[in-house]
Amino acid sequence: MPMFELKVFQSESAALISARYAYFANHLERPWKGRKSPRPFFQALSALTGAGKTPILAEAVTRMRAHLSTEPIVFWMSKAKSVVAQTYTNFSSGGKYSSLVEDFRVVNVSQLTPHCIQDGSTPLIILATTGLFNNKEQAEGALNIYKQGVDLFGNESPWERLISRQAGGKRRPLFIVYDEGHNLSEQQASILSELEPEAYLLASATLRLPDSFNKSVIQHLVGWFEELSEREELAGLQALDDSGQPDPHRFITTSVRSDKVVDAQLVKRAVQFDGTTAPMEKCLDELVGRYRQIQEEINARNLGFSPKAIYVCKTNISDDGERDDHSRPFELRKAPPIRIWRYLVEQHGIPPEDIAIYANLAFDGKNKPDEVNLFSKGENDFDEFTEGDYKHIIFNLSLQEGWDDPACYLAYVDKSMGSSIQVEQIIGRVLRQYGAEHYDSPLLNSAHFFLRVDNESVFSEAIEGVKAKLKAEGAPIDIVSYYGSGTAGADDLLPKEGVQVELHQVYVESAAARERIDELITDFHHYMEGAVDTVGQARQTTQVIDMASVDADSGVTEWVTEGNTNPVRLRWLVNTAIKTRSNRVMSVVDLKHLKFDTRVQVQSSADRAAEKLASEIVKAYYDHSELFYETLKDFDFGTLRVPKSTPAFTNGLYERYAGFNKFELAFAEQLDKNGAIWHRNPSSGGFHIPLLSEGDTAAFYPDFIAWKGNHVYCLDTKGGHLLGEAVARKLFDIQDHEGRTPLHVRFISEGKQDELRGKVRSGGYTVWKMKSGNPTGIHVTTLSKAVAECLK
């Protein structure tokens, strides 16, 4: 399995959590709990579904470890057994995220031994469900974590050993990671506090935490921050509000911007809703038809996977509200899961082995056909369900949180007859993007929902619920809805017959950049392990409490330099510093030289040199890379979904287009009159050009594409003038490898403008193109003249 590569925003988020922890943990005025122990650090991670909270937290823990002088223990929790099992597999050797925690020993709590806790030479991750300690009478596997006298742990319970966690005469720091932090309860908070953790990391979109936790953890951290904020520099910790004032709630929350998740291609760009009051069978016909279209687009691009569909409905209640008679023959049953199963198999020829029912569907023990794959035991048969790789999954709302298959593209949701099913609860099931890559097809970059409703108001309410949820999460995901059939519906269009255009992909040529980066790596200093420039100091404090006079004043707490931070490979430092700037650059960086095996410490001179090298490498990549038009690689124009009511265009590549704002529509009409073949390029899956700038594989999607002679013109009516000049200079005219310039980029802005990002004066339009090696604005009076200027 190839090594997992963090997205830039994921690496940034982990780095921010680590930087905040280091600031807090090493601060001379870190708050203490009496004279006994320091107050814990806290961080909430708020991110859109599909953003990759687990790898962010794993990377954060690894970075935090580098600031410690003692190897930590990480107590990693989830509510569901399936999530814990999945995390264990991903962290274990060869697992998806194993490279992020490669220095850690990873164990399930049932595998915990005294040696794991006492071995202070190796960092440890312990995985457990919250049920393990939520009930002190409960055991997990062969281990009862509260029971004393177990042979393995002697006279202490495993929980008591975790509380003391002694290794070489020192207490190991403990991090608590809760990747479903919104489930934290008063009881859990109370029990976890017994561990006296060094830090809490909670993946949660909200800070609605138990009162006791707020009082014992949050309030102390907020109060400490407020005291320091007036006299310390906090800008590097991104803990300022929009007006530039210190904000403690930003300090305790790492919020991932949802547009970065979309730009990183981890989630889909659009959600399409089709609503109908027609019978269930009609709705399923439309879903299966779309399913097959998506499969065709996948096959045309040789992507090598099959889409999946989910069907959400009531379980044992028929459409008329009556309880289904579970003793009747299978072919006469009225339960929605059975009706859906029969219709998919009998009318659409879907093989039974591709269908699963994940619900507590009742049978009398005799009338379930063997070919029906039923999973009715919840978590107890979840593993067997996931191993089946089913393409059509029928369920109510009980599908486990651990199921997050990015191949899921379609959903049927039955909201008829007053159904309480909320679409916004299901949206996360179909939001992830397969392969973490946006394709050149709007169908493959969209989630497809088919809602069966009682009336249009129910459909509208469902859409508004989804919009509200995505807006609250800041997700820039297009919502497109079609209700009913006939003139109110939509068509799936292909390019017009007989209209031939040629378009190829643009790629980054980085040979010159690779040469310069190799020079930087060769010239990098060879550090010697243990030398003064590889050592970073750790600060510690010790309080001695006289048990005969506990209340006596122990004096001022003094921090002293004692020991060093945990050593890490120089290669890891350079790699992580590059990842916080660009993923694309990693493909041309070779750090195999033995000098990068040297183990150095955070806050050392070598650490600072690694950061500087990473910055120089990324700059060299973008300075020396070029864009090229690849004439051997065609761009495929796929299916566009367009409302039937949309007007037609004479010279458009497709019969109709939709989704214009006022300026774009006026421009499209003038472009159509010009006579050149043109295309409205969809941002949800159209033609794009890589941007040579830092970030997560940033790309430019022009609004329009036009063909004239042997030239292709990419025309953008928004945002182009906001591009930095260095980026725009490489973007305007793109050559092929034979030295021709077949592809031209033009930006069109309203009003008169003399320089990129300069002041706009009213009147006419400005067309931006390259002249004498510089981006130049050409002012014209009418939109028709602007179109003509664009195509010169």
C-alpha positions in Angstrom: 0.0 0.0 0.0 1.4 3.4 -0.9 2.3 5.8 1.9 -0.7 8.0 2.9 -0.1 11.7 2.0 -1.8 14.3 4.0 -3.5 17.1 2.2 -2.1 20.6 2.9 -5.1 21.7 5.0 -4.8 18.5 7.0 -1.1 19.1 7.7 -1.9 22.8 8.5 -4.5 21.8 11.0 -2.3 19.2 12.7 0.5 21.8 12.8 -1.7 24.4 14.4 -2.9 21.9 17.1 0.7 21.0 17.8 1.8 24.7 17.9 -0.9 25.6 20.3 -0.1 22.6 22.5 3.7 23.6 22.6 2.8 27.2 23.4 0.6 26.1 26.3 2.7 23.2 27.6 5.9 25.1 27.7 4.5 28.3 29.0 5.9 29.6 32.3 2.4 30.5 33.5 0.7 27.2 32.5 -2.3 26.8 34.9 -2.0 24.1 37.6 -4.6 22.1 39.5 -3.5 23.2 43.0 0.0 21.9 43.6 -0.7 18.5 42.3 -0.6 18.6 38.5 -0.8 20.9 35.5 -4.1 21.6 33.9 -4.7 19.7 30.6 -4.5 21.2 27.1 -7.7 21.0 25.1 -8.5 21.2 21.4 -11.7 20.6 19.5 -11.3 19.7 15.8 -14.3 21.0 13.7 -14.5 19.8 10.1 -16.8 18.8 7.4 -17.8 15.1 7.0 -15.1 13.6 4.8 -12.4 16.0 5.8 -10.2 13.3 7.4 -10.4 14.0 11.1 -8.6 10.7 11.9 -5.4 11.5 9.9 -5.4 15.1 11.2 -5.6 13.9 14.8 -2.9 11.2 14.2 -0.6 13.7 12.7 -1.3 16.2 15.5 -0.4 13.5 18.1 2.8 12.7 16.3 3.8 16.4 16.1 2.9 16.9 19.8 5.1 14.0 20.8 8.1 15.8 19.3 7.7 18.5 22.0 7.9 16.1 24.9 10.9 14.7 26.7 9.1 11.5 27.6 7.3 9.1 25.3 3.5 9.6 25.5 0.6 7.3 25.8 -2.4 8.1 23.6 -5.8 6.8 24.8 -7.8 6.9 21.5 -11.6 6.4 21.8 -14.6 6.0 19.7 -18.2 5.2 20.5 -18.7 2.4 17.9 -16.8 -0.9 17.9 -16.7 -0.7 14.1 -14.9 2.6 14.2 -12.4 1.3 16.7 -11.7 -1.8 14.6 -11.3 0.3 11.5 -8.9 2.7 13.3 -6.9 -0.2 14.6 -6.5 -1.6 11.1 -5.6 1.8 9.6 -2.9 2.4 12.3 -1.4 -1.0 12.3 1.6 -1.9 10.1 0.6 -1.7 6.5 -2.6 0.2 7.3 -3.9 3.3 5.6 -2.6 5.7 8.2 0.3 3.6 9.6 2.9 6.0 8.2 1.5 8.8 10.3 2.1 6.9 13.5 5.0 4.7 12.5 7.0 5.3 15.7 4.0 4.3 17.9 3.1 0.9 19.3 -0.6 0.4 18.5 -2.7 -1.9 20.6 -6.4 -2.6 21.3 -7.2 -2.2 25.0 -7.7 -6.0 25.2 -4.0 -6.3 24.2 -2.8 -3.9 26.9 0.0 -5.3 29.2 2.1 -3.7 32.0 5.1 -3.7 29.7 3.3 -1.5 27.2 2.8 1.1 29.9 6.2 0.7 31.5 8.2 0.8 28.3 9.1 4.5 28.2 11.2 4.1 25.1 8.2 3.7 22.8 5.2 5.9 22.3 1.9 4.0 22.7 -1.6 4.2 21.2 -4.4 2.4 23.1 -7.7 2.0 21.1 -10.9 1.5 23.0 -14.7 2.0 22.8 -16.2 4.4 25.3 -18.3 1.4 26.5 -15.1 0.0 28.1 -15.1 2.5 30.9 -18.6 4.0 30.7 -19.8 1.2 32.9 -17.4 0.1 35.6 -18.9 -3.4 35.6 -18.2 -3.9 31.9 -15.4 -5.9 30.4 -14.0 -5.7 26.9 -12.5 -9.0 25.6 -10.5 -10.7 28.2 -9.6 -7.5 30.0 -11.7 -6.0 32.8 -10.0 -2.6 33.0 -11.2 -2.0 36.6 -10.7 -5.4 38.1 -7.9 -5.8 40.6 -6.0 -9.0 41.2 -5.8 -10.0 37.5 -2.7 -12.2 37.1 -1.3 -10.0 34.3 -1.4 -6.7 36.3 -0.9 -8.0 39.8 -2.6 -6.1 42.7 -3.5 -3.1 40.6 -6.2 -2.9 37.9 -5.2 -1.9 34.3 -7.0 1.4 34.9 -4.9 2.1 38.0 -1.8 1.3 36.0 -2.9 3.8 33.4 -3.4 6.4 36.1 0.1 6.0 37.5 1.7 5.1 34.1 5.3 5.0 35.6 8.2 4.4 33.3 11.8 4.7 34.6 10.7 6.7 37.6 8.7 9.2 35.6 5.0 9.5 34.8 4.4 9.3 31.1 2.2 12.1 29.6 -1.2 10.9 28.4 -3.2 12.3 25.5 -7.0 11.5 25.2 -8.3 11.5 21.7 -12.0 11.2 21.2 -12.9 11.2 17.5 -16.7 11.6 18.1 -16.4 14.2 20.8 -20.0 15.3 20.6 -20.8 12.1 22.4 -18.8 13.0 25.5 -21.1 12.6 28.5 -20.9 13.8 32.1 -20.1 10.2 33.3 -17.4 9.8 30.6 -15.8 13.2 31.5 -15.7 12.3 35.2 -14.1 8.9 34.6 -11.6 10.2 32.1 -10.5 12.9 34.6 -9.2 10.2 36.8 -6.4 9.7 34.3 -5.2 13.3 34.7 -4.4 13.6 31.0 -1.8 16.0 29.6 -4.2 16.9 26.7 -7.7 16.3 25.3 -8.2 16.2 21.5 -11.9 16.0 20.5 -13.2 15.8 17.0 -16.4 17.7 17.3 -18.2 20.3 15.2 -19.6 21.8 18.4 -18.4 22.7 21.9 -21.6 21.7 23.7 -19.6 19.8 26.3 -20.7 18.5 29.8 -20.9 21.1 32.5 -18.3 19.3 34.7 -15.8 19.3 31.7 -16.4 22.9 31.0 -15.6 23.8 34.7 -12.6 21.5 35.1 -10.9 22.0 31.7 -12.4 24.7 29.4 -12.9 27.5 31.9 -9.3 27.3 33.2 -7.9 27.3 29.7 -10.0 30.2 28.6 -9.2 32.2 31.8 -5.5 31.6 31.3 -5.7 32.7 27.6 -7.5 35.8 28.5 -5.0 36.8 31.1 -2.1 36.4 28.6 -3.8 37.8 25.5 -3.2 41.4 26.3 0.6 41.1 26.6 1.6 38.3 24.3 1.9 37.8 20.5 -0.8 35.3 19.4 -1.1 35.8 15.7 0.9 32.7 14.8 -1.6 30.6 16.7 -4.5 31.9 14.6 -6.3 32.8 17.8 -7.6 36.2 16.8 -11.2 37.1 15.8 -12.2 38.8 12.6 -11.4 42.2 14.1 -7.9 41.1 15.2 -8.7 40.7 18.9 -7.6 37.7 20.9 -10.4 35.0 21.0 -10.0 32.2 23.5 -12.7 30.1 21.7 -10.6 30.2 18.6 -7.6 29.1 20.6 -9.4 26.0 21.8 -10.9 25.1 18.4 -9.2 24.1 15.2 -11.8 24.8 12.5 -11.1 23.3 9.0 -12.4 25.6 6.3 -14.8 23.5 4.2 -13.8 25.1 0.9 -10.3 23.6 1.5 -11.9 20.2 1.9 -13.7 20.6 -1.4 -10.6 22.1 -3.2 -8.6 19.1 -1.9 -11.1 16.9 -3.7 -12.0 14.8 -0.7 -15.7 15.5 -1.1 -18.0 16.0 -4.0 -18.6 19.4 -5.6 -22.4 19.2 -5.9 -25.5 17.5 -4.7 -28.4 16.9 -7.1 -31.9 16.3 -5.8 -34.8 14.8 -7.9 -38.1 14.9 -6.1 -41.3 13.1 -7.0 -44.7 12.1 -5.7 -44.8 9.2 -8.0 -44.9 5.6 -6.7 -41.8 4.1 -5.3 -41.2 2.1 -8.4 -41.0 5.2 -10.6 -38.4 6.8 -8.3 -36.3 3.6 -8.3 -36.5 3.6 -12.1 -34.9 7.0 -12.2 -32.2 6.1 -9.7 -31.2 2.9 -11.5 -31.1 4.8 -14.8 -28.7 7.4 -13.2 -26.7 4.6 -11.6 -26.1 3.1 -15.0 -25.2 6.5 -16.5 -22.6 6.9 -13.7 -21.2 3.4 -14.4 -20.9 4.3 -18.1 -18.9 7.5 -17.2 -16.7 5.5 -14.9 -16.1 2.8 -17.6 -15.4 5.5 -20.3 -12.5 6.8 -18.1 -11.2 3.3 -17.1 -11.5 4.3 -13.4 -12.0 0.6 -12.3 -14.8 0.8 -9.7 -18.5 0.5 -9.4 -20.8 3.1 -7.8 -22.9 2.2 -4.8 -26.5 3.3 -3.9 -28.3 3.4 -0.6 -32.0 3.2 0.0 -33.4 4.7 3.2 -36.9 3.7 4.2 -39.0 2.4 7.1 -38.4 -1.2 8.0 -41.5 -3.1 9.0 -44.2 -0.5 8.3 -45.9 -0.5 4.9 -46.9 2.6 2.8 -50.4 2.6 4.3 -48.9 2.9 7.8 -49.9 -0.6 8.8 -47.4 -3.0 10.3 -46.2 -5.5 7.7 -47.3 -9.1 8.4 -43.9 -10.9 8.7 -45.5 -14.3 8.4 -46.7 -13.8 4.8 -44.8 -15.3 1.9 -41.9 -13.2 0.8 -43.5 -12.3 -2.6 -46.5 -10.9 -0.8 -44.7 -8.9 1.9 -45.3 -5.1 2.0 -42.3 -4.0 4.0 -40.4 -1.3 2.0 -37.0 -3.1 2.2 -38.6 -6.2 0.7 -40.5 -4.3 -2.0 -37.3 -2.4 -3.0 -35.3 -5.7 -3.0 -37.9 -7.4 -5.3 -38.1 -4.5 -7.7 -34.3 -4.2 -8.1 -34.0 -7.9 -8.8 -37.2 -8.6 -10.8 -37.5 -5.4 -12.8 -33.9 -4.2 -13.2 -32.1 -7.5 -13.1 -29.7 -6.5 -10.3 -28.0 -9.7 -8.9 -29.2 -10.5 -5.4 -25.5 -10.9 -4.3 -25.1 -7.1 -5.0 -27.9 -6.2 -2.5 -27.8 -6.0 1.3 -30.6 -5.2 3.7 -29.0 -3.7 6.9 -32.0 -3.4 9.2 -33.9 -5.3 11.8 -36.4 -6.7 9.2 -38.7 -9.3 10.7 -39.1 -12.8 9.4 -40.9 -15.8 10.8 -37.9 -18.1 10.3 -39.2 -19.7 7.1 -40.0 -17.1 4.6 -36.6 -15.5 4.0 -35.1 -16.6 0.7 -31.5 -17.7 1.0 -30.4 -15.1 -1.6 -31.5 -12.2 0.6 -28.5 -10.8 2.4 -29.9 -9.6 5.7 -27.9 -8.0 8.5 -30.1 -7.3 11.4 -27.7 -7.5 14.4 -26.2 -4.0 14.1 -22.6 -3.9 15.3 -22.4 -7.6 15.8 -22.5 -8.3 12.0 -21.1 -5.0 10.7 -17.8 -6.5 9.8 -19.4 -9.3 7.7 -21.5 -6.6 6.0 -18.5 -4.5 5.0 -16.7 -7.5 3.7 -19.5 -8.1 1.2 -18.8 -5.0 -0.9 -22.5 -4.7 -1.7 -23.5 -2.2 -4.5 -27.1 -1.6 -3.3 -27.7 -1.2 0.5 -31.2 -0.9 2.0 -31.5 0.4 5.5 -33.4 2.7 7.9 -31.2 5.0 9.9 -29.2 2.4 11.7 -26.2 2.0 9.3 -23.1 2.2 11.4 -21.0 5.3 11.7 -18.0 3.3 10.5 -19.5 2.9 7.0 -18.2 5.8 4.9 -17.7 4.2 1.5 -16.7 7.0 -1.0 -18.0 4.8 -3.9 -21.5 5.7 -2.6 -23.0 8.1 -5.3 -26.8 7.7 -5.0 -29.5 7.7 -2.4 -33.2 6.9 -2.4 -35.0 8.5 0.5 -38.6 7.7 1.2 -40.2 10.8 2.9 -43.7 9.9 1.9 -46.6 9.3 4.4 -45.1 11.6 7.0 -41.8 9.9 7.2 -39.5 11.3 9.9 -36.3 10.5 8.0 -34.2 13.7 7.8 -32.2 14.0 4.6 -29.5 16.1 6.3 -28.8 13.1 8.5 -27.9 11.1 5.5 -25.9 13.6 3.4 -22.6 12.5 4.8 -23.1 9.0 3.4 -22.7 10.2 -0.1 -20.5 13.3 0.2 -17.1 11.6 0.1 -15.3 11.7 -3.3 -14.0 8.4 -4.7 -10.3 8.3 -5.0 -10.0 11.8 -3.5 -10.0 13.1 -7.1 -12.4 15.2 -9.0 -13.1 13.9 -12.5 -13.9 15.6 -15.7 -17.5 14.7 -15.3 -20.2 16.6 -13.3 -22.0 13.2 -12.7 -18.9 11.8 -11.1 -18.4 14.8 -8.9 -22.0 14.9 -7.6 -24.1 13.1 -5.0 -27.4 12.1 -6.4 -30.6 12.0 -4.2 -34.0 10.7 -5.2 -36.7 11.8 -2.8 -40.1 10.3 -2.8 -42.4 12.8 -1.0 -46.1 13.6 -0.4 -46.0 17.1 -2.0 -43.6 19.8 -3.2 -43.5 21.5 0.2 -42.0 18.3 1.8 -39.4 18.3 -1.0 -38.6 22.0 -0.4 -38.3 21.5 3.3 -35.8 18.6 2.8 -33.7 20.7 0.5 -33.6 23.7 2.9 -32.5 21.3 5.7 -29.6 20.2 3.6 -28.7 23.7 2.6 -28.8 24.9 6.2 -26.5 22.0 7.3 -24.0 22.6 4.6 -24.1 26.4 5.2 -23.5 25.9 8.9 -20.5 23.8 8.0 -19.3 26.5 5.5 -19.3 24.0 2.6 -19.2 25.5 -0.9 -21.1 22.6 -2.4 -23.7 23.4 -5.2 -27.2 22.3 -4.5 -29.3 21.6 -7.6 -32.9 20.4 -7.3 -35.5 19.2 -9.8 -39.1 18.4 -8.7 -41.6 16.5 -10.7 -41.5 15.4 -14.4 -42.5 16.9 -17.7 -41.5 20.5 -18.2 -40.5 20.8 -14.6 -37.9 18.0 -14.8 -34.4 17.8 -16.3 -32.6 16.2 -19.2 -29.2 14.4 -19.2 -27.5 15.9 -22.3 -24.5 14.8 -24.3 -22.7 17.1 -26.9 -24.7 17.8 -30.0 -24.3 15.3 -32.8 -22.1 16.4 -35.6 -20.3 19.1 -33.6 -16.6 18.3 -33.3 -14.2 20.1 -31.0 -10.8 19.2 -29.7 -9.6 19.8 -26.2 -6.7 18.3 -24.3 -5.4 18.3 -20.7 -3.0 20.7 -19.2 -0.3 19.4 -16.9 2.7 20.7 -14.9 6.2 20.2 -16.4 8.6 20.2 -13.5 11.9 19.0 -14.9 13.7 22.3 -14.3 12.2 22.5 -10.8 13.4 19.1 -10.0 17.0 20.1 -10.9 16.9 23.2 -8.7 15.4 21.2 -5.8 18.1 18.5 -6.1 20.7 21.3 -5.8 19.0 22.6 -2.7 19.0 19.1 -1.1 22.6 18.4 -2.1 23.7 21.7 -0.5 21.9 21.1 2.7 24.1 20.8 5.8 25.0 17.3 7.1 24.2 17.4 10.8 25.7 15.0 13.3 23.4 13.4 15.8 23.9 14.7 19.4 25.8 17.8 18.2 24.8 21.1 19.8 22.9 22.2 16.7 20.6 19.1 16.8 19.6 19.5 20.4 16.3 21.1 21.6 15.7 21.7 25.2 12.7 20.6 27.2 11.6 22.5 30.3 10.1 20.7 33.3 9.0 21.5 36.8 8.7 19.4 40.0 6.6 20.1 43.1 7.4 18.3 46.3 4.4 18.0 48.6 4.9 17.4 52.3 2.2 14.8 53.1 2.3 15.9 56.8 1.3 19.4 55.9 -0.5 19.2 52.5 -1.9 22.7 52.9 1.4 24.4 53.5 2.7 26.8 50.8 5.2 24.9 48.5 6.6 28.1 47.1 6.7 29.4 43.6 6.7 26.8 40.9 10.0 27.0 39.0 10.6 25.6 35.5 14.0 24.3 34.7 15.8 23.0 31.6 15.8 19.2 32.0 16.4 16.7 29.2 15.6 17.2 25.6 12.6 16.9 23.3 11.9 13.5 21.7 14.2 13.1 18.7 12.7 12.7 15.2 14.2 12.1 11.8 15.4 15.1 9.9 13.5 13.7 6.9 10.3 13.8 8.9 10.8 17.5 9.7 11.4 18.5 6.1 8.5 16.4 4.8 6.0 17.8 7.3 7.1 21.3 6.6 6.6 20.8 2.8 3.2 19.2 3.4 1.9 22.3 5.1 2.6 24.2 1.9 2.0 21.8 -1.0 1.2 18.2 -1.8 2.2 18.6 -5.4 5.8 19.4 -4.6 6.3 16.1 -2.8 6.3 14.2 -6.1 9.6 15.7 -7.1 11.4 15.7 -3.7 14.0 12.9 -3.0 15.2 12.8 0.6 16.7 9.4 0.5 20.2 10.6 1.4 21.5 9.2 4.7 22.0 12.7 6.1 18.2 13.0 6.5 18.2 9.9 8.7 19.9 12.0 11.4 17.7 12.3 14.5 17.3 15.8 15.7 15.1 17.6 18.2 12.4 20.2 17.9 13.5 23.8 18.6 17.1 22.9 17.6 19.0 24.8 14.9 18.6 21.7 12.6 14.8 22.0 13.1 14.9 25.6 11.9 17.1 24.7 9.0 14.7 22.0 7.9 11.8 24.5 7.9 13.9 26.9 5.8 14.8 24.1 3.3 11.2 23.2 2.9 10.3 26.8 2.2 13.0 27.1 -0.5 12.0 23.8 -2.1 8.4 24.8 -2.5 9.3 28.2 -3.9 11.7 26.6 -6.4 9.0 24.2 -7.6 6.6 27.0 -8.4 9.3 29.4 -9.8 10.7 26.8 -12.2 7.7 24.7 -13.2 5.7 25.5 -16.3 2.2 24.6 -17.7 2.0 22.5 -20.9 -0.9 21.6 -23.2 -0.8 17.8 -23.6 -2.0 17.2 -27.2 -2.0 13.4 -26.8 -4.4 13.3 -23.9 -8.0 14.2 -24.8 -10.6 15.8 -22.5 -13.8 13.8 -22.4 -17.1 15.8 -22.4 -19.6 13.8 -20.3 -23.2 14.0 -19.5 -24.7 17.4 -18.3 -27.9 17.5 -16.3 -29.9 20.5 -17.5 -33.5 21.7 -16.6 -35.9 21.2 -19.5 -37.1 24.8 -19.1 -33.6 26.2 -19.9 -33.4 28.1 -23.3 -31.4 26.6 -26.1 -28.2 28.1 -27.7 -27.4 28.0 -31.4 -23.6 27.5 -31.2 -23.2 25.8 -27.8 -21.5 22.5 -27.7 -24.6 21.2 -25.8 -28.2 22.1 -26.6 -28.8 24.0 -23.4 -27.0 25.3 -20.4 -28.0 26.4 -16.9 -26.6 28.0 -13.8 -25.7 31.5 -15.1 -25.6 34.7 -13.1 -26.7 37.9 -14.8 -23.3 38.8 -16.2 -22.5 35.2 -17.3 -25.8 34.9 -19.1 -25.3 38.2 -21.0 -21.8 37.0 -21.9 -23.1 33.6 -23.1 -25.6 35.3 -25.3 -23.0 37.5 -27.0 -20.6 34.5 -27.3 -23.4 32.5 -29.0 -24.0 35.4 -31.5 -20.3 35.6 -32.3 -20.6 32.2 -34.2 -17.7 30.3 -32.5 -18.5 26.9 -31.0 -18.5 27.4 -27.2 -19.1 25.5 -24.0 -20.3 26.5 -20.5 -17.7 24.8 -18.4 -19.1 23.3 -15.2 -17.0 23.9 -12.1 -18.4 20.6 -10.6 -16.5 18.5 -13.1 -15.3 20.5 -16.1 -12.0 21.3 -17.8 -9.4 22.7 -15.4 -5.9 24.1 -15.5 -3.5 23.5 -12.6 -2.5 26.6 -10.7 1.2 27.0 -9.9 0.6 28.2 -6.3 0.8 26.7 -2.9 -2.2 24.7 -1.6 -4.1 21.5 -2.2 -3.7 20.9 -5.9 -5.3 24.2 -6.7 -7.0 24.4 -10.1 -8.6 27.0 -12.3 -12.0 26.2 -13.9 -12.8 28.8 -16.6 -16.4 29.8 -17.0 -16.4 29.3 -20.8 -14.4 27.5 -23.5 -14.5 28.6 -27.1 -12.9 27.2 -30.3 -11.7 29.4 -33.2 -9.4 27.8 -35.9 -6.7 25.8 -34.1 -7.0 27.8 -30.9 -8.8 27.1 -27.7 -9.9 30.1 -25.5 -10.6 29.7 -21.8 -12.8 32.6 -20.8 -13.5 33.6 -17.2 -16.0 36.3 -16.2 -15.2 36.3 -12.5 -12.3 36.3 -10.2 -9.4 36.3 -12.7 -8.4 39.8 -11.8 -7.9 38.6 -8.2 -5.1 36.2 -9.2 -1.6 37.2 -8.2 0.5 38.5 -11.1 3.1 35.7 -10.8 0.4 33.1 -11.2 -1.5 34.8 -13.9 1.6 35.3 -16.0 2.0 31.5 -16.4 -1.7 31.0 -17.0 -2.4 33.3 -19.9 -0.8 31.5 -22.9 0.0 27.8 -22.6 2.2 26.1 -25.1 2.5 22.5 -26.3 5.8 20.7 -26.5 6.2 21.7 -30.2 6.4 25.4 -29.2 2.9 26.3 -30.4 0.5 28.2 -28.3 -2.9 26.6 -28.8 -4.5 27.5 -25.5 -5.2 31.1 -24.3 -6.8 32.3 -21.1 -8.8 35.5 -21.0 -10.3 37.2 -18.0 -13.3 39.6 -18.5 -14.2 42.0 -15.8 -16.9 44.7 -15.6 -15.7 48.3 -15.6 -12.3 49.7 -16.5 -9.2 48.5 -14.7 -5.5 49.3 -15.4 -3.8 46.6 -13.3 -4.6 43.2 -11.8 -6.3 43.7 -8.5 -6.3 47.4 -9.1 -9.1 50.0 -8.6 -12.2 49.5 -10.9 -13.9 52.4 -12.6 -17.4 52.2 -14.0 -18.2 51.8 -17.7 -17.5 49.1 -20.3 -15.5 46.0 -19.8 -11.8 45.0 -19.4 -10.3 42.0 -21.2 -7.1 40.7 -19.7 -4.5 39.0 -21.9 -0.7 38.7 -22.1 1.2 41.5 -24.0 5.0 41.9 -24.0 5.3 39.4 -21.2 2.9 41.2 -18.9 -0.8 40.8 -18.0 -2.5 43.7 -19.8 -6.0 45.0 -19.5 -7.8 46.1 -22.7 -10.8 48.4 -22.2 -13.8 48.0 -24.5 -17.2 49.7 -24.5 -19.6 46.8 -25.2 -19.9 43.1 -24.4 -19.9 42.1 -28.1 -16.5 43.9 -28.4 -15.3 42.2 -25.3 -16.1 38.8 -26.8 -14.4 39.7 -30.1 -11.3 40.8 -28.1 -11.3 37.6 -26.2 -11.1 35.5 -29.4 -8.2 37.4 -31.0 
